[in-house]
């Protein structure tokens, strides 16, 4: 499927509207005594995940009927089918369900448009924080407040010393701790969901090393925002993350930074030499 005529500047506005609609549905559940079940991978699932998925799926199909969609809460599309997709929507209807269940507010709606294995449009909306991040490779990145006030954002470069490092609110590891010890003095920030990538995109943080499992729908939208803000999301070989290239939808371990990922990876003791595997 080829969609060379896509107007991403218009689509990003539509995706922002859809993300806000999904966020409203999520908050309706958030304000109740909801329950959570477990999926096959033992991650939590709530009615809010499903309500958001239904809204986003319906609205995107109305908006772009010719573009397929892959969602965390949608049907499992075999790679044999999706390997032929050159352009598709990749969504996580509620990223950070653990944060949702904890009621700390750090969860998001993620909507990304992927073309030729790279995210070219992304929207990340935090319903509780009432903050929206979005960007396209053509138009750049921006942050929008609850009042609709919009400002352009960009990664911070050069990074200050000590740099600010954001890590997961719910997923830590001894290995990450050792990497941060090697990095040396730094400002430590903690955040849930894809908001961690957005903190690098808007210059609030300089690094986000992820040394645990994530799926492609967890990162694609915020990856697009980081790219539009001038940063990069790279594996431990310094290669930009790519999407829909294999059967598994799991990402490799990665680093989010403004520039020069190899140098940061070396400082963290995480640099993997050699070309990325094909």
Secondary structure in CASP SS format (residue, H / E / C, confidence):
PFRMAT SS
TARGET T0000
AUTHOR 0000-0000-0000
METHOD secondary structure of the structure
MODEL  1
X C 1.00
X C 1.00
X C 1.00
X C 1.00
X C 1.00
X C 1.00
X C 1.00
X H 1.00
X H 1.00
X H 1.00
X H 1.00
X H 1.00
X H 1.00
X H 1.00
X H 1.00
X H 1.00
X H 1.00
X H 1.00
X H 1.00
X H 1.00
X H 1.00
X H 1.00
X H 1.00
X H 1.00
X H 1.00
X H 1.00
X H 1.00
X H 1.00
X H 1.00
X H 1.00
X C 1.00
X C 1.00
X C 1.00
X C 1.00
X C 1.00
X C 1.00
X E 1.00
X E 1.00
X C 1.00
X C 1.00
X C 1.00
X C 1.00
X C 1.00
X E 1.00
X E 1.00
X C 1.00
X H 1.00
X H 1.00
X H 1.00
X H 1.00
X H 1.00
X H 1.00
X H 1.00
X H 1.00
X H 1.00
X H 1.00
X H 1.00
X H 1.00
X H 1.00
X H 1.00
X H 1.00
X H 1.00
X H 1.00
X C 1.00
X C 1.00
X C 1.00
X C 1.00
X E 1.00
X E 1.00
X E 1.00
X E 1.00
X C 1.00
X C 1.00
X C 1.00
X C 1.00
X C 1.00
X C 1.00
X C 1.00
X H 1.00
X H 1.00
X H 1.00
X H 1.00
X C 1.00
X C 1.00
X C 1.00
X C 1.00
X E 1.00
X E 1.00
X E 1.00
X E 1.00
X E 1.00
X E 1.00
X E 1.00
X E 1.00
X E 1.00
X C 1.00
X H 1.00
X H 1.00
X H 1.00
X H 1.00
X H 1.00
X H 1.00
X C 1.00
X C 1.00
X C 1.00
X C 1.00
X C 1.00
X E 1.00
X E 1.00
X E 1.00
X E 1.00
X E 1.00
X E 1.00
X E 1.00
X E 1.00
X C 1.00
X C 1.00
X E 1.00
X E 1.00
X E 1.00
X E 1.00
X E 1.00
X E 1.00
X E 1.00
X E 1.00
X E 1.00
X C 1.00
X C 1.00
X C 1.00
X C 1.00
X E 1.00
X E 1.00
X E 1.00
X E 1.00
X E 1.00
X E 1.00
X C 1.00
X C 1.00
X C 1.00
X E 1.00
X E 1.00
X E 1.00
X E 1.00
X E 1.00
X C 1.00
X C 1.00
X C 1.00
X C 1.00
X C 1.00
X E 1.00
X E 1.00
X E 1.00
X E 1.00
X C 1.00
X C 1.00
X C 1.00
X C 1.00
X C 1.00
X C 1.00
X C 1.00
X C 1.00
X C 1.00
X E 1.00
X E 1.00
X E 1.00
X E 1.00
X E 1.00
X E 1.00
X C 1.00
X C 1.00
X C 1.00
X C 1.00
X C 1.00
X H 1.00
X H 1.00
X H 1.00
X H 1.00
X H 1.00
X H 1.00
X H 1.00
X H 1.00
X H 1.00
X H 1.00
X C 1.00
X C 1.00
X E 1.00
X E 1.00
X E 1.00
X E 1.00
X E 1.00
X E 1.00
X C 1.00
X C 1.00
X C 1.00
X H 1.00
X H 1.00
X H 1.00
X H 1.00
X H 1.00
X H 1.00
X H 1.00
X C 1.00
X C 1.00
X C 1.00
X C 1.00
X C 1.00
X E 1.00
X E 1.00
X E 1.00
X E 1.00
X C 1.00
X C 1.00
X C 1.00
X C 1.00
X E 1.00
X H 1.00
X H 1.00
X H 1.00
X H 1.00
X H 1.00
X H 1.00
X H 1.00
X H 1.00
X H 1.00
X H 1.00
X H 1.00
X H 1.00
X H 1.00
X C 1.00
X C 1.00
X C 1.00
X E 1.00
X E 1.00
X E 1.00
X E 1.00
X C 1.00
X C 1.00
X C 1.00
X C 1.00
X E 1.00
X C 1.00
X C 1.00
X C 1.00
X C 1.00
X C 1.00
X C 1.00
X C 1.00
X C 1.00
X C 1.00
X E 1.00
X C 1.00
X C 1.00
X C 1.00
X E 1.00
X E 1.00
X E 1.00
X E 1.00
X C 1.00
X C 1.00
X C 1.00
X H 1.00
X H 1.00
X H 1.00
X H 1.00
X H 1.00
X H 1.00
X H 1.00
X H 1.00
X C 1.00
X C 1.00
X C 1.00
X C 1.00
X C 1.00
X C 1.00
X C 1.00
X C 1.00
X C 1.00
X C 1.00
END
